[in-house]
Amino acid sequence: MDESQDALDLLKGRHLLIVDDGFLAAEKVCATLRGMGTVLIPPALSIGAAMAVLDQQQVDGAILDIRLDEATVFPLVEQLQALGVPFVFAIAPLPFNSGDAYGGYVLCERLNELADIARALSIPPARGTTATVR
């Protein structure tokens, strides 16, 4: 078994929330995650919807689009940190190389990219700190 598969196994059975207004959570990505055994919570399209999910069901990790309809997800980030829920910021694959200036993870169906996300979500967040894995 290779390193990517070992990392992807970290998501098996975990309840994953994707907070996205429709661009990042492409059906191929969701199908790949489900195929790995991840329990996908229906995507939250707004910060309010995501907060409601946190109040109503188990969330083991979250993938966040940093911008939702002109708002940022930082109020949600504070709640995730308070609950000890690991999260990552995801970016859509770009047709150009944006470099490492912005951090985050590319959310796509490529297994090596999903393995990076799985590794990051396996580590509980430390309040007040951030890390970028590249």
N, C-alpha and C positions, 0 to 999 in steps of 0.2 A: 504494500500500500504506500502511495507516495505522500509527501508532506501536504499537498493541497487537499487530498482526500481526508487525511487525518484532521486537518483544520475544519473541513466541511462537516465532519462528523460531530463537531462541537455544537452544531445547530440542530441536530436531530432531537425532535420532541420539544424544542424550545418554542415558546410563543413570541413571535416577532411582530412588532408593530411598524408599519411603514407610514410615515407622515409625509404626504406628497399631494400636490394639487393636480396630479395626472401625468406629468412628463417623465418622472424617473421610474415609476413602477410599471414598466412595460410588461406585457403578458409573458414574454419569454423569461424574464427575470423571475417573476412569480412562479411560473411553471418549474423552473430549475430549482428554486428554493423548496417548493412543495415536494419535488422529486427526491430531494435530499432528506426528507422527513421533517422539515420545519413546519410548525403550525403557524400559518399566516393569519393574523387578525385582519379583517377587511380594512383596507387603507383608510386612514383618516385624512380628509381633505382640508382640514382647518385645525388651528390650535385648539379651539373649543371642542371639536370632535375628539381630538387626541386626549385632551384632559378628561373627557367623559369616559373614554375607554380605560384610562388609568384607574378611574373610580369604580369601574364595573367588572373588570376581568384581569386575569393574570397576564402580565407583560414581563418577559424575560430579557428583552432587548429591543432597541428601536433604531431604525434607519431614518434619518431626517433630511428632508430637503430644507435647506437653510432659509429659503424664501417661499412664502405662501401668500399669494394675492397681495403683494406689496407689504406684507408683515414679515417679521422674522420669528423664528421658533424659540428665541431665548427664554420667554416665560415657561415654555414647555421643558426646556433644558434644565431650568432650575427645579422643576417638579421631578423630573427623572433623577436628577442628582440627589434630591431629598429622599427619594424612594430607593436609591441604590440600584437603579436600572441602568445597565450599560447602554450606550448609544454611540452612533457614528454619524457624521455628516456625509451625505453622499452627493456626488455631482454626476450629471449626465455625461456620457462619453462625448467628447468634443471633437470636431473635425480637425482640430489643430492642437499642438502641444502647448498647454498653458503653463507648463513648468510646475515647480513645487511651491510656488508663491502662496497658494491658497489652501493647501492641505486637503483633507477629506479623502474619500474613496470613490472610485468610478463604479457606479451601479450598473452592471451589465451581466449578461448570462455567462461570461467567461469564468471558468472555474477558478483560475488563479486570482482574479479580482474578488470573487465571492469568498475565497479562502482568506484573503486579507481582512475582509469584513468579519468573517467568523472568528478569526483570532482576536480582533479588537473587541468584539462583543462578548468574548469569554472572560474579559477582565472587568471587574466592577469599577465604576468611575470613582476617582478620588476627588472630593469636593474642592473646587477652586483650581484644579489643574487640568491641563489638556495635553494630549499627545497626538502626534501624527505619525502613522506608520507608512513608510514608502519603501 
